[in-house]
Amino acid sequence: MQPHTRSALPPLFAYLAAVLVGGALLAPSLFDLGQWAQGWLSDSAMRDWGTVKWLLSEIERAHFTRYFNRAVLVLAIAFLWPLLKAIRLDRSVLPTFAPAASGFKEGLAGFILASGLLFGLGLLFIQIGIYTLKPDAAWLKLSAHLTAAFGAGIVEELFFRGALLGILLRTMKPKTAFFWCTFIFAIVHFLRPPGDWQLADADVRWHSGFAVLMRLFSGFGDLRIFLAEFLTLAAVGAMLAFTRLCTGRLWLPIGLHAGWVFGLKYFTALTITSEALNRGETLPWIGSNLKIGLAPFATVLFTGFVASLLFRAPQTSAINNR
């Protein structure tokens, strides 16, 4: 099929810009709403109800950056329908899921491969003293990590390697579509405020969302952070797109994605970072978690390469077709 002349990139970038700028404008209003709700619920007869107590505790712990994140999420959902109309999304852009039996095999193998190699890298870091195991490490608490892993794997793969890559493949050559899908995935996951930065509640103004927005891009100003994290995210996106094109299905990318998320969350829950790591002395090779650093970058590339060899479809990979 020849690519359509109308590119899907302009509406996609317009969507991302509208979500970020709109989130910056909406966040202060959500923050004010949260503060009002906290005061009203604290003074109401419902304050001792279980659900209300939980809600109050969540509001008390929420910094302004959390309201910014929720504002972005609300607008991402609200603007999704206009985006889908603009890019003319239909079922034809999504790869097939059938047959389910072999698909589950691909997904499970991808999960075991990705989580196993990533956790193995973490164990190596423990051996060299970069991380230490917690004395009370909860080895058997797996359910929350598995739920988060497969939730992220299914939802994000349906969007990025399903809908997004499918749309891009209809409007441009496979290699170009592969690049833009990888780049958009890495950018979306890289844009976040530094973990140690917060805006004081008393300093929140109508324009405070733009302060957060500026912080989102701060990682590009530090070469070590860029090398350590953005390249790893790009490698993840590239391997997921590559295995999607190699197999023609989403099962293997879902399994790999879930495996990497599970390995990251499970290892983080079991370990304590060293002082040298916290000071950034191990960058760009090893970061504060298993998704940051050139060592995780190399592990992700190796994992994706092995997975593509194991489950490559009989026909030639779509990325080389044009």
C-alpha positions as CSV (number, residue, x, y, z in Angstrom):
1,M,0.0,0.0,0.0
2,Q,1.4,3.4,-0.9
3,P,1.5,5.9,1.9
4,H,-1.1,8.6,1.8
5,T,0.0,12.1,1.0
6,R,-1.5,13.6,4.1
7,S,0.9,13.1,7.0
8,A,-0.5,12.2,10.5
9,L,2.3,14.1,12.2
10,P,0.8,17.6,12.2
11,P,-2.4,16.6,14.0
12,L,-0.3,14.4,16.4
13,F,2.0,17.2,17.4
14,A,-0.9,19.7,17.6
15,Y,-2.6,17.2,20.0
16,L,0.5,16.9,22.2
17,A,1.0,20.7,22.2
18,A,-2.7,21.3,23.1
19,V,-2.5,18.7,25.9
20,L,0.6,20.2,27.5
21,V,-0.4,23.9,27.1
22,G,-4.0,23.2,28.1
23,G,-2.7,21.2,31.1
24,A,-0.6,24.1,32.2
25,L,-3.6,26.4,32.1
26,L,-6.0,23.9,33.7
27,A,-3.7,22.7,36.6
28,P,-4.1,25.8,38.8
29,S,-7.9,25.5,38.6
30,L,-7.8,21.8,39.6
31,F,-5.4,22.7,42.4
32,D,-7.9,25.4,43.7
33,L,-10.7,22.8,43.4
34,G,-8.7,20.3,45.4
35,Q,-8.0,22.9,48.2
36,W,-11.7,23.8,48.3
37,A,-12.8,20.2,48.4
38,Q,-10.3,19.5,51.3
39,G,-11.7,22.4,53.3
40,W,-15.3,21.5,52.7
41,L,-14.9,17.7,53.4
42,S,-12.8,18.4,56.5
43,D,-15.7,20.5,58.0
44,S,-18.5,18.1,56.8
45,A,-20.2,15.2,58.7
46,M,-18.7,12.9,56.1
47,R,-15.1,13.4,57.1
48,D,-15.0,10.1,59.1
49,W,-16.3,8.0,56.2
50,G,-13.7,5.6,54.9
51,T,-13.8,6.8,51.3
52,V,-13.7,10.5,52.4
53,K,-10.8,9.9,54.8
54,W,-8.9,8.3,51.9
55,L,-9.7,11.2,49.6
56,L,-8.6,13.7,52.2
57,S,-5.3,11.9,52.7
58,E,-4.7,11.9,48.9
59,I,-5.4,15.6,48.6
60,E,-3.1,16.4,51.6
61,R,-0.3,14.5,49.9
62,A,-0.8,15.9,46.4
63,H,1.7,18.6,45.3
64,F,1.0,20.9,42.4
65,T,2.9,18.7,40.0
66,R,0.3,16.0,40.6
67,Y,-2.5,18.3,39.7
68,F,-0.6,19.2,36.6
69,N,-0.3,15.5,35.7
70,R,-4.0,15.0,36.2
71,A,-4.8,18.0,34.1
72,V,-2.7,16.7,31.3
73,L,-4.4,13.3,31.6
74,V,-7.9,14.9,31.5
75,L,-7.1,16.8,28.4
76,A,-5.4,13.9,26.8
77,I,-8.7,12.0,27.0
78,A,-10.8,15.0,26.1
79,F,-8.8,15.8,23.0
80,L,-8.5,12.2,21.9
81,W,-11.7,12.1,19.9
82,P,-10.8,15.2,17.7
83,L,-7.4,13.6,17.2
84,L,-8.9,10.3,16.0
85,K,-11.2,12.2,13.6
86,A,-8.3,14.2,12.3
87,I,-6.1,11.2,11.6
88,R,-9.0,9.0,10.4
89,L,-8.4,6.1,12.8
90,D,-10.2,2.9,12.0
91,R,-9.8,-0.8,12.8
92,S,-7.6,-1.4,9.7
93,V,-4.6,0.4,11.3
94,L,-4.4,-2.2,14.2
95,P,-2.5,-5.4,13.7
96,T,-4.2,-8.7,14.2
97,F,-4.3,-10.5,17.6
98,A,-5.2,-13.9,16.1
99,P,-4.4,-16.7,16.8
100,A,-4.6,-16.2,20.5
101,A,-2.8,-19.4,21.5
102,S,0.5,-18.5,19.8
103,G,0.0,-14.9,20.8
104,F,-0.1,-15.8,24.5
105,K,3.1,-17.8,24.0
106,E,4.8,-14.8,22.4
107,G,3.6,-12.4,25.1
108,L,4.6,-14.7,28.0
109,A,8.0,-15.4,26.4
110,G,8.5,-11.6,25.9
111,F,7.6,-11.0,29.6
112,I,10.0,-13.6,30.9
113,L,12.8,-12.5,28.7
114,A,12.5,-8.8,29.4
115,S,11.9,-9.0,33.1
116,G,14.5,-11.8,33.5
117,L,17.3,-9.9,31.8
118,L,16.5,-6.6,33.4
119,F,16.3,-8.2,36.9
120,G,19.6,-10.0,36.1
121,L,21.2,-6.7,35.4
122,G,19.9,-5.4,38.7
123,L,21.4,-8.4,40.5
124,L,24.7,-7.5,38.9
125,F,24.4,-4.0,40.3
126,I,23.8,-5.5,43.7
127,Q,27.0,-7.6,43.4
128,I,29.1,-4.5,42.7
129,G,27.6,-2.5,45.5
130,I,25.5,0.0,43.5
131,Y,22.3,-1.2,45.1
132,T,21.6,-3.2,48.3
133,L,18.7,-5.4,49.2
134,K,16.3,-4.0,51.8
135,P,16.4,-6.0,55.1
136,D,12.7,-6.5,54.9
137,A,12.4,-7.0,51.2
138,A,8.9,-8.2,50.2
139,W,9.8,-10.9,47.7
140,L,6.3,-12.3,47.5
141,K,4.4,-9.0,47.0
142,L,4.0,-9.3,43.2
143,S,0.3,-8.6,42.5
144,A,0.6,-4.8,42.4
145,H,3.7,-4.9,40.2
146,L,2.1,-7.4,37.8
147,T,-1.1,-5.4,37.6
148,A,0.8,-2.2,36.8
149,A,3.1,-3.9,34.3
150,F,0.4,-5.6,32.2
151,G,-1.9,-2.5,32.5
152,A,0.9,-0.3,31.1
153,G,1.9,-3.0,28.5
154,I,-1.6,-3.5,27.1
155,V,-2.8,0.1,27.1
156,E,0.4,1.7,25.8
157,E,1.0,-0.9,23.1
158,L,-2.5,-0.6,21.8
159,F,-1.9,3.2,21.5
160,F,1.8,3.5,20.5
161,R,2.6,0.3,18.5
162,G,-1.1,-0.4,17.6
163,A,-2.9,2.8,16.7
164,L,0.0,5.3,16.4
165,L,2.4,3.1,14.4
166,G,-0.5,1.8,12.3
167,I,-1.5,5.4,11.4
168,L,2.1,6.4,10.6
169,L,2.5,3.3,8.4
170,R,-0.5,4.5,6.3
171,T,1.0,8.0,5.7
172,M,4.8,7.4,5.3
173,K,7.4,4.7,4.6
174,P,8.0,2.0,7.3
175,K,11.4,3.3,8.3
176,T,10.1,6.8,8.7
177,A,7.1,5.6,10.7
178,F,9.4,3.5,12.9
179,F,11.5,6.6,13.7
180,W,8.6,8.9,14.5
181,C,6.8,6.3,16.7
182,T,10.0,5.7,18.6
183,F,10.7,9.4,19.0
184,I,7.2,10.3,20.2
185,F,7.2,7.4,22.7
186,A,10.5,8.5,24.1
187,I,9.5,12.2,24.3
188,V,6.2,11.5,26.1
189,H,7.9,9.4,28.7
190,F,11.0,11.7,29.1
191,L,9.0,14.8,29.8
192,R,8.5,15.0,33.5
193,P,9.7,17.3,36.3
194,P,12.8,16.4,38.3
195,G,12.0,14.1,41.2
196,D,13.3,16.6,43.8
197,W,11.5,19.6,42.5
198,Q,8.1,20.8,43.8
199,L,6.3,24.1,43.8
200,A,5.1,25.2,47.2
201,D,1.3,25.4,47.6
202,A,1.5,29.0,48.7
203,D,3.3,29.9,45.5
204,V,0.7,28.5,43.1
205,R,-0.7,31.1,40.7
206,W,-2.7,31.0,37.4
207,H,0.6,30.7,35.4
208,S,2.2,28.1,37.7
209,G,1.5,25.3,35.2
210,F,4.0,26.9,32.8
211,A,6.7,26.7,35.5
212,V,6.1,22.9,35.6
213,L,6.0,22.8,31.8
214,M,9.4,24.4,31.6
215,R,10.7,21.9,34.1
216,L,9.5,19.1,31.9
217,F,12.1,20.0,29.3
218,S,15.0,20.5,31.8
219,G,16.4,17.0,31.2
220,F,17.5,18.1,27.7
221,G,19.8,20.6,29.3
222,D,21.9,17.9,31.1
223,L,23.9,15.7,28.7
224,R,24.3,13.0,31.3
225,I,20.6,12.8,32.0
226,F,19.9,12.8,28.3
227,L,22.3,10.0,27.6
228,A,21.2,8.0,30.7
229,E,17.4,8.2,30.3
230,F,16.2,9.5,27.0
231,L,18.4,7.0,25.0
232,T,17.1,4.1,27.1
233,L,13.5,5.2,26.5
234,A,14.2,5.5,22.8
235,A,15.7,2.0,22.9
236,V,12.6,0.7,24.6
237,G,10.4,2.4,22.0
238,A,12.5,1.2,19.1
239,M,12.6,-2.5,20.3
240,L,8.8,-2.5,20.8
241,A,8.2,-1.1,17.4
242,F,10.8,-3.4,15.8
243,T,9.2,-6.5,17.3
244,R,5.7,-5.3,16.3
245,L,7.0,-5.0,12.7
246,C,8.9,-8.3,12.8
247,T,5.9,-10.3,14.1
248,G,3.1,-8.3,12.6
249,R,1.2,-8.5,15.9
250,L,1.1,-6.8,19.3
251,W,1.5,-9.9,21.6
252,L,5.3,-9.8,21.8
253,P,5.6,-6.0,22.4
254,I,2.9,-6.2,25.1
255,G,4.9,-9.0,26.8
256,L,8.2,-7.1,26.5
257,H,6.7,-3.9,27.7
258,A,5.1,-5.6,30.7
259,G,8.3,-7.4,31.5
260,W,10.4,-4.2,31.6
261,V,7.9,-2.4,33.7
262,F,7.6,-5.4,36.1
263,G,11.4,-5.8,36.4
264,L,11.8,-2.0,37.1
265,K,9.1,-1.8,39.7
266,Y,9.9,-5.1,41.4
267,F,13.6,-4.4,41.7
268,T,13.0,-0.9,42.9
269,A,10.7,-2.2,45.7
270,L,13.3,-4.7,46.9
271,T,16.4,-2.4,46.9
272,I,18.1,0.7,48.3
273,T,20.3,2.9,46.2
274,S,23.8,3.7,47.2
275,E,25.1,7.2,48.1
276,A,27.3,7.2,45.0
277,L,24.3,6.5,42.8
278,N,22.2,9.1,44.5
279,R,25.0,11.7,43.9
280,G,25.0,10.8,40.2
281,E,28.5,9.5,40.3
282,T,27.6,6.5,38.2
283,L,26.0,8.4,35.4
284,P,25.7,7.9,32.5
285,W,26.3,4.2,32.9
286,I,24.0,3.5,35.8
287,G,21.1,5.7,37.1
288,S,18.8,5.8,40.0
289,N,16.6,3.0,38.6
290,L,16.8,0.3,36.0
291,K,15.5,2.5,33.2
292,I,18.3,5.0,33.5
293,G,21.8,4.5,32.2
294,L,23.7,3.1,29.3
295,A,23.9,-0.3,30.9
296,P,20.0,-0.6,30.9
297,F,20.1,0.9,27.3
298,A,22.4,-2.0,26.1
299,T,20.2,-4.6,28.0
300,V,17.1,-3.3,26.3
301,L,18.7,-3.5,22.8
302,F,19.9,-7.0,23.5
303,T,16.5,-8.1,24.8
304,G,14.7,-6.8,21.8
305,F,17.2,-8.3,19.3
306,V,16.9,-11.8,20.9
307,A,13.0,-11.5,21.0
308,S,12.9,-10.5,17.3
309,L,15.1,-13.5,16.4
310,L,12.9,-15.9,18.3
311,F,9.6,-14.7,17.0
312,R,10.2,-13.1,13.6
313,A,7.3,-13.8,11.2
314,P,8.0,-16.0,8.2
315,Q,7.7,-13.0,5.8
316,T,10.3,-10.2,5.7
317,S,10.1,-7.6,8.4
318,A,7.8,-4.7,7.4
319,I,10.5,-2.2,8.2
320,N,12.5,-3.4,5.3
321,N,9.7,-3.7,2.8
322,R,10.1,-0.2,1.4
